[in-house]
């Protein structure tokens, strides 16, 4: 059997974390088994459709690297992939059900149905439309809703790859609407027909669809078709792990993560681990490693907590895997001096979790790399004891002498080996400790109260510019 999975979003808004994970799991499973991944747009709920949502959904998936084999843009053997363009097919299946006695036009008004519902509530019993099914079915002319006539009222039992054996009693079956009064099919009907026609073999979906599964299965039975294999996914919980993740808990448009400077490989790594684990302690996986490791059987049943701290950790690790050139290019990082920018990359990899943070750091505490500092005397000597105001001048003089005999390019470790003995000597002589040397050196190099350590600054600036900046600081003492 050739594996065929699908992701079938409705264009009613942005792509959020839960839907993105569903798409990812369907894509991973198809790629793992050499199958096809289908992107179908279910746009039959016209009242809730948001303009531009289809393009936004597709852009989000492309950014994540979830590329489809068949869809509205690339076509495929089972076109069309826009649900509203498949109305004729839905109508054909509806008439097949009518001819077989499994569908009938709803003879009641909305007010009458509401009265039936109120009566059931008053009698403290579940409302079932099939209790009011007419004895004789009228001819369907397309102006009234078309309802499914459940062929057999029975208890359904089915296998789910994740949850095992599931079942539902007779109360789960009812005469649900197939075609609405406006001619558009309902989700319950259309997605079953589309899955049949597109030869979908595996369906990944949320737990909210478990209660509706008996309806789907009874429809497959009525049509004489074999249902796909179901894999029910656990809910994604908010950061506290007590309730389902929602917009109030910080659920965001997937493309917001792009704007904030997250890598797409981070997002699919993180999303994959929201309810699935290949086993072991390792957490950082490449795209290809995820495909090779993915198994539906390893999806957990309990809810998965959306851990923002873990997402940041994963992104930093994926950023660190990039070469320095790729780090700059993919982060969209810019600076007046490209050579200094390249030298600053190791520091950015160490100190930032997103490219948004990296860009902020470049214009914040690293702005000293491109802007000549203007040190203030009171800050320069702030570490001196009150009775000794000459220590800073002596310390910077020693630093200046050390830099003067050093090569132009030093690593942070080499700069530390050069300058730390001066600080250690000051501490040994009881002249204020290491801070009496390291603070004025750092401030002389940066002109900022918050900046990288002096060794890192020397390695990025080079000894010539570092010497010039220390000399400028000495001139104001």
C-alpha positions in Angstrom: 0.0 0.0 0.0 1.4 3.4 -1.0 1.1 5.8 1.9 -0.9 8.9 1.3 -1.4 11.5 4.0 -3.1 14.9 3.9 -3.3 18.2 5.7 -6.6 19.9 5.1 -6.9 23.3 6.8 -9.8 25.7 6.6 -8.8 29.2 5.5 -10.4 30.8 8.5 -7.2 32.3 10.0 -3.5 31.8 10.5 -1.6 28.6 10.9 -1.2 28.0 14.6 1.0 25.5 16.5 -1.5 22.7 16.8 -2.3 22.7 13.1 1.3 23.0 12.2 2.1 19.9 14.3 -0.7 18.0 12.5 0.8 18.9 9.1 4.3 18.0 10.3 3.3 14.6 11.5 1.4 13.8 8.3 4.4 15.0 6.2 7.0 13.1 8.3 5.0 9.9 8.0 4.6 10.2 4.3 8.3 11.0 3.7 9.4 8.2 6.1 7.4 5.7 3.9 8.2 7.1 0.5 4.5 8.3 0.1 2.7 11.4 -0.9 1.7 14.3 1.3 -1.4 16.2 0.1 -2.4 19.8 0.9 -6.1 20.2 0.5 -7.9 23.4 1.3 -11.3 22.9 2.9 -13.0 26.2 2.0 -16.7 25.3 2.2 -17.4 27.4 5.3 -17.6 30.6 3.3 -19.1 32.6 6.3 -15.8 32.2 8.3 -13.3 32.3 5.4 -10.6 35.0 5.9 -9.3 36.8 2.8 -5.7 35.9 2.2 -5.7 33.0 4.6 -4.9 30.4 1.9 -1.8 32.2 0.8 -0.8 32.7 4.5 -1.2 29.0 5.3 0.9 28.0 2.3 3.6 30.5 3.1 3.7 29.2 6.7 4.1 25.6 5.6 6.8 26.5 3.0 8.8 28.4 5.7 8.7 25.3 7.9 9.9 23.2 5.0 6.8 21.1 4.8 6.5 20.8 1.1 3.5 19.1 -0.4 3.4 16.7 -3.4 -0.1 17.6 -4.5 -2.2 20.8 -4.0 -3.9 23.7 -5.6 -0.6 25.2 -6.9 1.2 22.1 -8.2 -1.8 20.0 -9.2 -1.9 16.2 -8.9 -3.8 13.1 -10.1 -6.8 13.9 -7.9 -7.6 17.5 -8.7 -9.1 19.8 -7.7 -7.5 20.3 -4.3 -9.8 23.2 -3.3 -12.8 21.7 -1.6 -15.3 24.3 -3.0 -14.3 23.2 -6.5 -15.3 19.6 -5.7 -19.0 20.4 -5.1 -20.1 18.3 -8.2 -18.4 15.3 -6.7 -20.0 15.8 -3.3 -23.4 16.1 -5.0 -22.7 12.8 -6.9 -22.0 10.9 -3.7 -25.0 12.5 -2.1 -27.3 11.2 -4.9 -25.7 7.7 -4.5 -26.7 7.8 -0.9 -30.2 9.0 -1.8 -30.6 6.2 -4.3 -29.5 3.7 -1.7 -32.0 5.0 0.8 -29.2 6.5 3.0 -30.0 10.2 2.7 -33.1 12.4 2.7 -34.1 16.0 2.5 -34.7 17.6 5.9 -38.5 18.4 6.0 -38.4 20.6 9.1 -37.8 24.3 9.6 -35.1 25.5 12.0 -37.9 26.5 14.5 -39.3 22.9 14.4 -35.9 21.4 15.0 -35.4 23.8 17.9 -38.6 22.6 19.5 -37.5 19.0 19.2 -34.3 19.9 21.0 -36.2 21.7 23.8 -38.5 18.8 24.2 -35.5 16.4 24.6 -34.0 18.7 27.2 -37.3 18.9 29.1 -37.4 15.1 29.1 -33.8 14.9 30.1 -32.8 12.7 27.2 -30.2 13.3 24.4 -31.5 15.0 21.3 -31.3 12.8 18.3 -32.6 13.9 15.0 -33.1 10.3 13.9 -35.9 10.1 16.5 -37.8 12.5 14.2 -36.9 10.9 10.9 -39.9 11.1 8.5 -41.4 7.8 7.4 -41.5 8.9 3.7 -38.6 10.8 2.1 -39.4 13.6 -0.3 -37.5 14.2 -3.5 -34.4 16.3 -2.9 -34.4 19.4 -5.1 -31.3 21.0 -3.5 -33.1 23.7 -1.7 -33.3 22.0 1.7 -30.5 20.4 3.8 -29.8 16.8 3.0 -29.4 14.5 6.0 -27.7 11.2 6.3 -29.9 8.3 7.1 -27.8 6.1 9.5 -28.1 2.6 7.9 -27.5 0.7 11.1 -27.8 1.9 14.7 -25.0 0.0 16.5 -22.0 0.3 18.7 -18.8 1.2 16.8 -15.4 0.0 17.7 -12.2 1.0 15.8 -8.5 0.9 16.1 -6.4 4.0 16.5 -2.6 3.9 16.0 -2.0 6.1 19.1 -5.0 5.4 21.4 -5.5 1.7 20.6 -9.1 0.3 20.6 -11.8 3.1 20.8 -15.5 2.7 20.9 -18.8 4.6 21.0 -22.4 3.6 21.7 -25.5 4.0 19.7 -26.1 7.6 21.0 -23.0 8.7 18.9 -24.9 8.0 15.7 -27.4 10.4 14.2 -28.8 11.7 11.0 -26.3 14.5 10.5 -26.5 17.1 7.6 -24.5 16.1 4.5 -25.4 19.1 2.3 -26.4 22.5 3.7 -29.3 24.5 2.3 -26.8 26.7 0.4 -25.6 23.7 -1.5 -22.2 23.4 0.2 -21.3 20.1 1.9 -20.7 20.0 5.6 -17.2 19.1 7.0 -18.5 15.7 8.2 -19.5 14.7 4.6 -17.0 16.5 2.4 -13.8 15.4 4.1 -14.9 11.8 4.0 -15.7 12.0 0.2 -12.4 13.9 -0.5 -10.4 11.3 1.5 -12.0 8.5 -0.5 -11.4 10.1 -3.9 -7.8 11.1 -3.1 -7.0 7.6 -1.8 -5.8 8.9 1.6 -4.5 6.0 3.7 -3.6 7.7 7.0 -5.3 10.5 8.8 -3.7 12.4 11.7 -6.1 14.5 13.7 -6.9 16.0 17.2 -8.8 14.3 20.0 -11.8 16.6 19.3 -12.6 14.3 16.4 -12.9 11.1 18.4 -16.6 11.7 19.2 -17.4 12.2 15.5 -15.6 9.1 14.3 -18.7 6.8 14.5 -20.5 9.2 12.1 -17.6 9.0 9.7 -17.4 5.2 10.0 -21.2 4.8 9.3 -20.8 7.0 6.2 -17.9 4.8 5.0 -20.1 1.7 5.6 -23.0 3.2 3.7 -20.7 3.9 0.7 -19.1 0.5 0.9 -15.6 2.1 1.3 -12.7 1.3 3.6 -11.9 4.0 6.1 -8.3 5.3 6.4 -6.0 4.4 9.4 -6.6 7.0 12.2 -3.9 8.4 14.4 -5.3 10.7 17.1 -2.8 13.3 18.4 -2.6 14.5 22.0 -3.6 18.1 22.8 -0.9 20.8 23.1 -1.1 22.3 26.6 -0.2 25.8 27.7 3.0 26.5 29.6 1.5 25.5 32.9 0.4 22.2 31.5 -3.1 22.3 32.8 -5.2 23.4 29.8 -5.1 23.4 26.0 -2.9 26.0 24.5 -4.9 29.0 23.3 -4.3 32.5 22.0 -4.6 33.8 25.6 -1.7 31.5 26.5 0.5 32.9 23.8 -0.4 30.7 20.8 0.9 32.6 17.8 0.8 32.6 14.1 3.7 30.4 12.9 5.1 33.2 10.8 5.5 35.3 14.0 8.2 32.9 15.0 9.9 33.7 11.7 9.7 37.4 12.4 11.1 36.9 15.9 14.2 35.2 14.5 13.5 31.5 15.0 14.8 29.0 12.5 12.4 26.8 10.7 14.5 23.7 11.5 14.1 24.6 15.2 10.3 24.9 14.8 9.9 21.5 13.2 12.2 19.9 15.8 10.2 21.5 18.6 6.8 20.7 17.1 7.8 17.1 16.5 8.7 16.7 20.1 5.3 18.1 21.2 3.8 14.6 21.8 6.4 12.4 20.1 9.9 11.2 21.1 12.2 8.8 19.3 13.6 7.5 22.6 16.7 8.5 24.5 17.8 11.8 25.9 18.8 13.6 22.7 16.6 16.5 21.7 18.3 18.2 18.8 17.4 16.6 15.4 17.8 17.7 11.8 15.0 17.5 9.3 16.3 14.3 7.8 16.9 12.7 11.2 13.3 13.4 12.1 12.0 11.8 8.9 14.2 8.7 9.5 13.1 8.4 13.2 9.4 9.2 13.0 6.9 6.5 14.0 3.2 6.9 14.8 3.5 4.3 17.5 5.8 6.6 19.5 3.2 9.4 19.7 2.1 9.8 23.4 -1.5 9.9 24.5 -1.2 12.5 27.3 -1.1 16.2 26.5 2.2 17.9 25.5 3.2 21.1 27.3 4.3 24.0 25.1 7.5 25.0 26.9 8.8 28.4 25.7 12.1 27.9 27.4 12.7 24.6 25.6 11.9 26.3 22.3 14.5 29.0 23.0 17.0 26.4 24.0 16.4 24.4 20.8 16.7 27.5 18.7 20.0 28.5 20.2 21.4 25.0 19.6 20.2 25.1 15.9 21.7 28.6 15.5 25.0 27.3 16.9 25.1 24.5 14.2 25.2 27.1 11.5 28.5 28.3 10.0 29.4 31.9 10.8 28.6 32.9 7.3 25.2 31.2 7.4 24.5 32.7 10.8 24.9 36.2 9.4 23.0 35.5 6.2 20.1 33.6 7.7 19.8 36.0 10.6 19.7 39.0 8.2 22.5 40.6 10.4 24.0 43.8 9.2 26.7 46.1 10.7 28.9 49.0 9.4 32.0 46.7 9.6 31.5 43.3 8.1 34.9 42.0 9.4 34.0 42.9 13.0 30.5 41.4 12.5 32.1 38.1 11.5 34.3 38.2 14.6 31.3 38.9 16.8 29.4 35.8 15.6 30.8 33.4 18.3 29.7 35.9 21.0 26.3 36.1 19.4 26.0 32.3 19.3 26.9 32.2 22.9 24.7 35.0 24.2 21.5 34.9 22.1 18.6 32.5 21.5 17.0 34.1 18.5 18.1 36.2 15.6 15.8 38.9 17.0 18.0 38.9 20.1 21.1 39.0 17.9 19.9 42.0 16.0 19.1 43.8 19.3 22.5 43.0 20.7 24.2 44.4 17.6 22.5 47.7 18.0 22.8 47.6 21.8 25.8 46.5 23.8 27.7 45.7 20.6 27.2 49.1 19.1 30.5 50.0 20.7 32.2 47.9 17.9 31.3 50.4 15.2 31.0 53.6 17.3 34.0 55.2 18.9 33.4 55.4 22.7 33.3 58.6 24.7 34.2 57.4 28.2 33.4 59.5 31.2 36.1 60.0 33.8 33.8 59.3 36.8 32.9 55.9 35.4 36.4 55.1 34.3 37.7 55.5 37.9 34.6 54.2 39.6 36.4 51.1 40.9 39.2 53.0 42.6 39.4 53.3 46.4 38.7 56.8 47.6 42.3 57.3 48.8 44.0 56.1 45.6 42.9 58.0 42.4 46.0 57.0 40.4 45.3 53.3 40.1 43.2 53.5 36.9 45.9 55.5 35.1 48.6 53.0 36.2 46.4 50.0 35.2 45.5 51.4 31.8 49.1 52.3 31.2 50.1 48.6 31.8 47.3 47.5 29.5 48.5 49.9 26.8 52.0 48.6 27.0 50.9 45.0 26.8 48.7 45.7 23.7 51.6 47.6 22.0 53.7 44.5 21.9 50.9 42.1 20.8 50.0 40.9 17.3 47.0 42.6 15.6 44.8 39.6 15.8 44.1 37.8 19.1 41.6 35.3 20.1 39.6 35.9 23.3 41.8 33.3 25.0 45.0 35.0 23.8 43.8 38.4 24.9 42.9 37.0 28.3 46.4 35.5 28.6 47.8 38.9 27.8 45.8 41.0 30.1 44.9 38.8 33.1 48.4 38.8 34.5 48.1 42.5 34.9 44.9 42.1 36.8 46.3 39.3 38.9 49.3 41.5 39.8 47.1 44.3 40.9 45.1 41.9 43.1 48.3 40.4 44.6 49.6 43.9 45.5 46.3 44.8 47.2 45.5 47.7 44.8 41.8 47.0 44.4 41.7 43.6 42.9 41.2 42.5 39.3 38.3 44.8 38.8 40.7 47.7 39.2 42.2 46.6 35.8 39.4 44.8 34.0 36.6 47.3 34.6 38.5 50.4 33.2 39.8 48.4 30.3 36.4 47.2 29.4 34.9 50.6 29.8 37.7 52.2 27.8 37.2 49.8 25.0 33.4 50.1 24.9 32.3 53.3 26.5 29.3 51.4 27.9 28.4 50.2 31.4 27.2 46.9 29.9 29.3 45.3 27.3 31.2 42.1 26.6 34.4 41.3 28.6 37.6 43.1 27.6 39.2 40.0 26.2 36.3 39.5 23.7 36.4 43.2 22.8 40.1 43.1 22.1 39.7 40.1 19.9 37.0 41.8 17.8 38.4 45.3 17.7 42.0 44.2 17.0 45.0 45.4 19.0 45.5 48.6 17.0 42.0 49.9 17.6 42.0 48.7 21.2 45.3 50.5 21.8 43.8 53.7 20.3 40.7 53.5 22.6 42.8 52.8 25.7 45.0 55.8 24.8 41.9 58.0 24.5 40.7 56.9 27.9 44.1 57.7 29.4 44.0 61.2 28.0 41.0 62.1 30.2 42.6 61.0 33.5 
